[in-house]
Amino acid sequence: MPGQLLFIQSAVCAILIACRNNLAIQIYPECNRMKPLQGLKILEFSTMVTASFAAMMMAEQGAEVIKVEPLLAGDPMRYLGTSKGGISALFGNCNRGKSSIRVDLKQAEGQATIRQLASQVDVVIHNYRPGVMDKLNLGSAALRDLNPRLVYMAISGFGTQGPLSSAPAYDPIIQAHAGFSASQGLGSPTFIRNLMCDKITAYTACQAVTAALYQRERTGEGQHIDLSMLDAGLFFIFPDGFMNHTLLDDDVQQQPLLADLLYNISNTLDGGITLSAGTPKQRAGVLKAIGQEALLSDPRFATMEDLTANLAEYRAILAAAFAKFTTVELLTRLADNDVPCARCHDYAEVLEQPQLQANDSIAVAQHPLMGAMRVVKSPARFGGARSQPGNAAPAHGENTQACLEGFGFSPEQQSALRAQGVID
């Protein structure tokens, strides 16, 4: 009994602590009503993806995000690619759950307006080139003098020093510099046809901001954070992409990259599949699935070293065997032999996967300007439950009046700013 009582007391204490810290205890779901970042206020200054996507992820986790846009056109991402109602799908995907205000930052009154907001927020995030925010009198030192608890995240393309510090940066440029294009092809550079480095930088920014907020809870002080796309991209690709450039001694035993071993498409009679056979058991499963068990005793492929030395020949044998089966037949045979495998889905097939339905991964939302739009929900489940997507991405300057009212600007002050062309 004393042991059971101690266990019960410990469990109750754990639940109470979890509730206090918003930890996930599914026994008492009422402990998880608040989103993790609820109560935080973020000012975002951005063009394109990095800062926008980072701030959107924090909005999905409960933060109030105010996107500060120029008066005339706003974030150029609004107009890039497929669109409806004057808002692109890309912008909608990166900016839901936010408010948008229009402020002329080139005017002193506009800068003063932002300083008043910055004195009351928790985070400022921007992806302007180094020095731009300082020229606008909105640099890190100036704003953190006003608000010592402020976490200031400055995203750049290449960093604040060095020969490329002032160079323009877009995703393909960073892919080229960080080795992404080198890692995709066999002998020739090939890009990942996706804004990979932009989004990697956004994820890195989120992690850094939340780490700084955690430190602030212990010290009471905010801080400045610098983050470059180049550094974020290299850090991301390095563990496996630079395996052969990590160990520096002369006696290193170099092996093929994982990319050369794992990332291959196998053609079938009616499509393509991919499989990953990284263990002897899985390799044996592949050969059994296609009726090539004799290769298990073939000295050319007996060990991993032998297989690596004769990889092209081995792949040619498998390719010829795969081409005799339909995609469904081959996937069934491989699954029966416990080999990890998948059909190479097209876009429509991706969205129709039963697994995504089971995960409750996708929703359809109605946007007042963009109409019906598909939304992918935030992947992290806090308290074991999916967070619902944030409100639709805002129209340009849609929330200027309401946001300024929330920060203490009177109707008369707003009228004066509007008359001066500072806000609209």
JOSUL-V246353 format. One record per residue. RES is the residue in one letter. PHI is phi in radians with two decimals (none if undefined). PSI is psi in radians with two decimals (* if undefined). OMEGA is omega in radians with two decimals (999 if undefined). Layout:
{{RES	PHI	PSI	OMEGA} {RES	PHI	PSI	OMEGA}}
//
This chain:
{{M	none	-0.82	3.12} {P	-1.02	-0.68	3.12} {G	-1.13	-0.72	3.12} {Q	-1.14	-0.70	3.13} {L	-1.11	-0.73	3.12} {L	-1.09	-0.70	3.12} {F	-1.09	-0.78	-3.14} {I	-1.11	-0.75	3.12} {Q	-1.08	-0.75	3.14} {S	-1.11	-0.71	3.14} {A	-1.11	-0.75	3.12} {V	-1.09	-0.76	3.12} {C	-1.06	-0.73	-3.14} {A	-1.09	-0.72	-3.14} {I	-1.14	-0.74	-3.14} {L	-1.13	-0.73	3.12} {I	-1.14	-0.71	3.13} {A	-1.09	-0.72	3.10} {C	-1.08	-0.74	-3.12} {R	-1.12	-0.64	-3.08} {N	-1.73	0.16	3.13} {N	1.06	0.60	3.09} {L	-1.44	2.83	-3.02} {A	-1.51	1.81	3.01} {I	-2.12	1.86	-2.99} {Q	-1.34	-0.26	3.11} {I	-1.06	-0.65	-3.12} {Y	-2.13	1.42	-3.07} {P	-1.09	-0.34	3.13} {E	-1.13	-0.30	3.09} {C	-1.22	-0.25	-2.96} {N	-1.96	0.42	-3.08} {R	-1.18	-0.65	-3.14} {M	-1.38	2.43	2.98} {K	-1.29	2.68	-2.99} {P	-1.01	-0.61	-3.09} {L	-1.82	0.24	3.14} {Q	-1.06	2.36	-3.11} {G	1.75	-0.29	3.11} {L	-1.47	2.52	3.10} {K	-2.06	2.33	-3.06} {I	-2.22	2.31	2.97} {L	-1.77	2.21	-3.12} {E	-2.04	2.27	3.03} {F	-2.13	1.99	-3.01} {S	-2.74	2.71	2.87} {T	-2.19	2.42	3.13} {M	1.17	-2.51	-2.71} {V	-1.65	-0.77	-2.85} {T	-0.95	-1.07	-3.11} {A	-1.23	-0.61	-3.13} {S	-1.11	-0.84	-3.11} {F	-1.17	-0.70	3.10} {A	-1.07	-0.83	-3.13} {A	-1.15	-0.61	3.09} {M	-1.10	-0.73	3.12} {M	-1.09	-0.66	3.11} {M	-1.25	-0.56	3.04} {A	-1.12	-0.71	3.11} {E	-1.07	-0.46	3.14} {Q	-1.64	0.20	2.96} {G	1.97	-0.18	-3.11} {A	-1.25	2.62	2.99} {E	-1.55	2.01	-3.08} {V	-1.94	2.20	3.11} {I	-1.97	2.00	-3.12} {K	-1.59	2.05	-3.12} {V	-1.65	2.07	-3.08} {E	-2.12	2.66	3.07} {P	-1.08	2.78	-3.05} {L	-1.13	-0.77	-2.90} {L	-1.36	-1.13	-3.00} {A	-1.92	-0.39	-3.09} {G	1.35	-2.81	3.12} {D	-1.09	2.16	-3.12} {P	-1.08	-0.31	3.09} {M	-1.10	-0.37	3.11} {R	-1.00	-0.44	-2.95} {Y	-2.02	0.20	-3.02} {L	-1.78	2.01	3.06} {G	1.61	-2.89	-3.10} {T	-0.96	2.32	-3.04} {S	-2.59	2.86	2.97} {K	-2.68	2.48	3.13} {G	1.15	0.39	3.11} {G	1.44	0.15	-3.13} {I	-2.25	2.27	-3.12} {S	-1.39	2.72	3.07} {A	-1.07	-0.66	3.12} {L	-1.06	-0.80	3.10} {F	-1.09	-0.77	3.14} {G	-1.05	-0.65	-3.13} {N	-1.24	-0.45	-3.06} {C	-1.79	-0.02	-2.98} {N	-2.39	0.30	3.10} {R	-1.24	2.73	3.10} {G	1.38	0.17	-3.08} {K	-1.98	2.90	2.90} {S	-1.86	2.66	3.12} {S	-2.15	2.26	3.04} {I	-2.16	2.60	-3.13} {R	-1.91	2.09	-3.10} {V	-2.43	2.37	3.06} {D	-1.48	1.77	-3.07} {L	-1.34	-0.15	3.13} {K	-1.42	-0.29	3.10} {Q	-1.57	2.52	3.13} {A	-1.04	-0.64	-3.14} {E	-1.18	-0.59	3.07} {G	-1.16	-0.72	3.09} {Q	-1.13	-0.69	3.11} {A	-1.13	-0.65	3.10} {T	-1.08	-0.79	-3.14} {I	-1.16	-0.65	3.12} {R	-1.10	-0.63	3.09} {Q	-1.14	-0.67	3.09} {L	-1.18	-0.76	-3.07} {A	-1.12	-0.43	3.13} {S	-1.23	-0.21	-3.06} {Q	-2.07	0.05	-3.09} {V	-1.84	3.01	-3.13} {D	-1.72	-0.56	-3.02} {V	-2.43	2.39	2.87} {V	-2.02	2.28	3.10} {I	-2.28	2.33	3.10} {H	-2.55	2.80	3.05} {N	-2.26	0.61	3.06} {Y	-1.35	2.78	3.13} {R	-1.08	2.66	3.13} {P	-0.93	2.32	3.09} {G	1.68	-0.34	-3.08} {V	-1.15	-0.81	-3.12} {M	-1.15	-0.58	3.08} {D	-1.13	-0.70	3.12} {K	-1.12	-0.48	3.11} {L	-1.54	0.13	-3.11} {N	1.06	0.55	3.14} {L	-2.21	0.47	3.14} {G	-1.25	3.01	-3.04} {S	-1.05	-0.84	-3.08} {A	-1.09	-0.75	-3.11} {A	-1.11	-0.79	-3.09} {L	-1.29	-0.58	3.14} {R	-1.36	-0.34	2.96} {D	-1.16	-0.68	3.09} {L	-1.23	-0.62	-2.99} {N	-2.43	1.52	-3.08} {P	-1.07	-0.32	3.13} {R	-1.53	0.02	-3.06} {L	-1.26	2.34	2.95} {V	-1.72	2.10	-3.02} {Y	-1.99	1.93	-3.12} {M	-1.80	2.02	3.13} {A	-1.94	1.95	3.14} {I	-1.73	2.28	3.09} {S	-2.24	3.00	3.10} {G	-1.32	-0.85	-2.99} {F	-2.17	-0.08	-3.07} {G	1.98	3.09	-3.04} {T	-1.65	-0.15	3.14} {Q	-2.33	2.96	3.08} {G	1.70	3.01	-3.00} {P	-1.16	-0.37	-3.11} {L	-1.87	0.14	-3.00} {S	-1.03	-0.53	-3.13} {S	-1.80	0.12	-3.10} {A	-1.36	2.56	3.07} {P	-1.20	2.58	-3.07} {A	-2.33	2.19	3.00} {Y	-2.23	2.87	-2.98} {D	-0.92	-0.84	-3.14} {P	-1.08	-0.56	3.12} {I	-1.12	-0.77	3.14} {I	-1.21	-0.68	3.07} {Q	-0.98	-0.72	-3.14} {A	-1.16	-0.74	-3.11} {H	-1.27	-0.59	-3.02} {A	-1.61	-0.04	3.07} {G	1.68	0.08	3.12} {F	-1.13	-0.77	-3.12} {S	-1.17	-0.56	3.11} {A	-1.22	-0.54	-3.01} {S	-1.44	-0.21	-3.00} {Q	-1.57	-0.58	-3.03} {G	-1.81	2.96	3.04} {L	-1.83	1.52	3.12} {G	1.74	-0.38	3.13} {S	-2.30	2.50	-3.11} {P	-1.13	2.44	3.09} {T	-2.49	2.33	-3.13} {F	-1.46	2.62	2.81} {I	-1.32	2.08	-3.00} {R	-1.45	1.12	-3.05} {N	-2.87	2.69	-3.12} {L	-1.36	1.06	-3.00} {M	-1.10	-0.91	-3.07} {C	-1.22	-0.57	3.04} {D	-1.00	-0.85	-3.05} {K	-1.33	-0.60	3.03} {I	-1.04	-0.75	3.12} {T	-1.11	-0.68	3.12} {A	-1.09	-0.81	3.11} {Y	-1.07	-0.73	3.13} {T	-1.11	-0.69	3.11} {A	-1.09	-0.76	3.12} {C	-1.03	-0.82	-3.12} {Q	-1.10	-0.73	-3.13} {A	-1.16	-0.73	3.14} {V	-1.10	-0.82	-3.11} {T	-1.18	-0.56	3.05} {A	-1.13	-0.72	3.12} {A	-1.17	-0.63	3.09} {L	-1.16	-0.65	3.10} {Y	-1.14	-0.73	3.09} {Q	-1.12	-0.65	3.12} {R	-1.07	-0.61	3.10} {E	-1.10	-0.48	-3.14} {R	-1.59	-0.52	-3.05} {T	-1.93	-0.35	-3.07} {G	1.43	0.03	-3.06} {E	-2.10	2.46	3.00} {G	-1.43	-2.95	3.12} {Q	-2.88	2.94	3.06} {H	-1.66	2.42	3.09} {I	-2.22	2.22	2.98} {D	-1.81	2.40	3.12} {L	-2.52	2.17	3.09} {S	-1.84	2.57	3.07} {M	-1.06	-0.66	-3.14} {L	-1.08	-0.81	3.14} {D	-1.14	-0.74	-3.14} {A	-1.12	-0.72	3.14} {G	-1.15	-0.79	-3.14} {L	-1.13	-0.74	3.12} {F	-1.04	-0.64	-3.11} {F	-1.25	-0.79	-3.02} {I	-1.45	-0.31	-2.93} {F	-1.11	-0.78	-2.99} {P	-0.90	-0.82	3.12} {D	-1.85	-0.59	-3.10} {G	-1.14	-0.52	-3.12} {F	-1.99	0.53	3.09} {M	-0.94	-0.72	-3.08} {N	-1.46	0.09	3.10} {H	-2.21	0.41	-3.13} {T	-1.81	-0.90	-3.10} {L	-1.46	2.25	-2.90} {L	-1.90	-0.16	-3.12} {D	-1.27	2.82	-3.07} {D	-1.26	-0.38	-3.04} {D	-1.71	0.38	3.12} {V	-1.19	2.37	3.08} {Q	-1.66	1.76	-3.04} {Q	-1.44	2.42	3.13} {Q	-2.19	2.89	3.11} {P	-1.07	2.67	3.06} {L	-1.15	2.64	3.06} {L	-1.01	-0.61	3.14} {A	-1.05	-0.62	-3.13} {D	-1.30	-0.42	-3.11} {L	-1.61	-0.62	-2.94} {L	-1.80	-0.58	-2.94} {Y	-1.69	1.40	3.13} {N	-2.37	2.55	3.06} {I	-1.77	2.27	3.10} {S	-1.82	2.16	-3.11} {N	-1.46	2.39	3.07} {T	-1.91	-3.00	3.10} {L	-1.08	-0.53	-3.02} {D	-2.34	0.37	3.14} {G	2.98	-2.58	-3.12} {G	-2.56	2.60	3.09} {I	-2.32	2.93	2.94} {T	-2.24	2.63	3.09} {L	-2.49	2.72	3.11} {S	-2.25	1.89	3.14} {A	-2.04	1.47	-3.04} {G	-1.65	-0.12	-3.14} {T	-2.10	2.78	3.09} {P	-0.98	-0.67	3.14} {K	-1.11	-0.73	-3.14} {Q	-1.22	-0.67	3.09} {R	-1.11	-0.70	3.07} {A	-1.11	-0.65	3.11} {G	-1.09	-0.67	3.09} {V	-1.07	-0.82	-3.09} {L	-1.16	-0.66	3.08} {K	-1.15	-0.67	-3.10} {A	-1.10	-0.55	-3.06} {I	-1.89	0.18	3.09} {G	1.25	0.55	3.14} {Q	-2.06	0.68	-3.11} {E	-1.03	-0.44	-3.11} {A	-1.04	-0.45	3.14} {L	-1.19	-0.28	3.13} {L	-1.11	-0.50	3.14} {S	-1.85	0.12	-3.14} {D	-1.30	2.14	-3.08} {P	-1.08	-0.36	3.12} {R	-1.15	-0.42	-3.02} {F	-2.23	0.38	-2.99} {A	-1.21	-0.67	-3.14} {T	-2.11	2.95	3.11} {M	-1.09	-0.63	3.11} {E	-1.14	-0.75	3.10} {D	-1.12	-0.77	-3.13} {L	-1.07	-0.75	3.14} {T	-1.09	-0.70	-3.13} {A	-1.19	-0.46	-3.09} {N	-2.08	0.56	-2.99} {L	-1.10	-0.72	-3.11} {A	-1.09	-0.73	3.12} {E	-1.15	-0.73	3.13} {Y	-1.08	-0.78	-3.13} {R	-1.14	-0.63	3.13} {A	-1.12	-0.69	3.10} {I	-1.11	-0.80	-3.14} {L	-1.13	-0.72	-3.11} {A	-1.06	-0.73	3.12} {A	-1.13	-0.65	3.13} {A	-1.26	-0.74	-3.13} {F	-1.04	-0.67	-3.04} {A	-1.18	-0.13	3.13} {K	-1.56	-0.16	-3.08} {F	-1.96	2.66	2.92} {T	-1.30	2.88	-3.14} {T	-1.04	-0.81	-3.13} {V	-1.10	-0.76	3.13} {E	-1.06	-0.81	-3.08} {L	-1.19	-0.75	3.11} {L	-1.07	-0.70	3.13} {T	-1.11	-0.80	-3.14} {R	-1.10	-0.75	-3.14} {L	-1.15	-0.77	3.13} {A	-1.09	-0.67	3.11} {D	-1.10	-0.42	3.11} {N	-1.81	0.31	3.03} {D	1.04	0.70	3.10} {V	-1.78	2.16	3.08} {P	-1.05	2.20	-3.07} {C	-2.74	2.84	3.14} {A	-2.79	2.58	2.93} {R	-1.20	2.50	3.02} {C	-1.44	1.67	-3.01} {H	-1.26	2.58	2.90} {D	-1.49	3.12	-3.04} {Y	-1.01	-0.79	-3.10} {A	-1.12	-0.71	-3.14} {E	-1.14	-0.64	3.09} {V	-0.97	-0.86	-3.05} {L	-1.24	-0.36	-3.10} {E	-1.69	0.07	-3.08} {Q	-1.07	2.29	3.08} {P	-1.01	-0.54	-3.13} {Q	-1.14	-0.68	3.09} {L	-1.16	-0.61	3.06} {Q	-1.14	-0.75	3.11} {A	-1.11	-0.58	3.14} {N	-1.40	-0.13	-3.07} {D	0.98	0.83	-2.99} {S	-1.49	-0.43	-2.97} {I	-2.22	2.43	3.06} {A	-2.24	2.86	3.00} {V	-2.02	2.15	-3.11} {A	-2.03	2.78	3.09} {Q	-1.85	2.15	3.10} {H	-1.82	2.39	-3.08} {P	-1.08	-0.44	3.12} {L	-1.92	-0.62	-3.04} {M	-1.60	-0.18	3.14} {G	1.35	-2.66	-3.13} {A	-1.23	2.31	3.13} {M	-2.51	2.49	3.11} {R	-1.40	2.40	-3.10} {V	-2.25	2.26	3.02} {V	-1.60	2.20	-3.06} {K	-1.31	2.72	3.10} {S	-1.00	2.29	-2.99} {P	-1.25	-0.51	-3.09} {A	-1.31	2.34	3.12} {R	-1.84	1.86	3.10} {F	-1.56	2.19	-3.05} {G	1.22	0.34	3.11} {G	1.38	0.10	-3.07} {A	-2.14	2.59	3.05} {R	-1.22	2.38	2.96} {S	-1.37	2.40	3.09} {Q	-1.29	2.51	3.14} {P	-1.01	2.62	3.12} {G	-1.23	3.05	3.12} {N	-1.03	2.81	-3.12} {A	-0.99	2.63	3.10} {A	-0.99	2.42	-3.01} {P	-1.36	2.65	2.94} {A	-1.20	2.83	-3.08} {H	-1.07	2.00	3.11} {G	1.28	0.27	-3.05} {E	-0.99	-0.54	-2.96} {N	-1.98	0.29	-3.05} {T	-0.98	-0.92	-3.08} {Q	-1.08	-0.85	-3.09} {A	-1.13	-0.69	-3.13} {C	-1.16	-0.81	-3.12} {L	-1.12	-0.64	3.05} {E	-1.05	-0.72	-3.13} {G	-1.14	-0.39	3.12} {F	-1.75	0.25	2.99} {G	1.64	0.17	3.11} {F	-1.42	2.19	-3.13} {S	-1.33	2.82	3.06} {P	-0.98	-0.63	3.14} {E	-1.16	-0.72	3.10} {Q	-1.10	-0.71	3.14} {Q	-1.17	-0.69	3.11} {S	-1.08	-0.71	3.13} {A	-1.13	-0.77	3.12} {L	-1.13	-0.64	3.14} {R	-1.20	-0.68	3.13} {A	-1.14	-0.52	3.11} {Q	-1.47	-0.06	-3.11} {G	1.31	0.39	-3.14} {V	-1.46	-0.69	3.08} {I	-2.20	2.96	-3.14} {D	-2.54	*	999}}
//
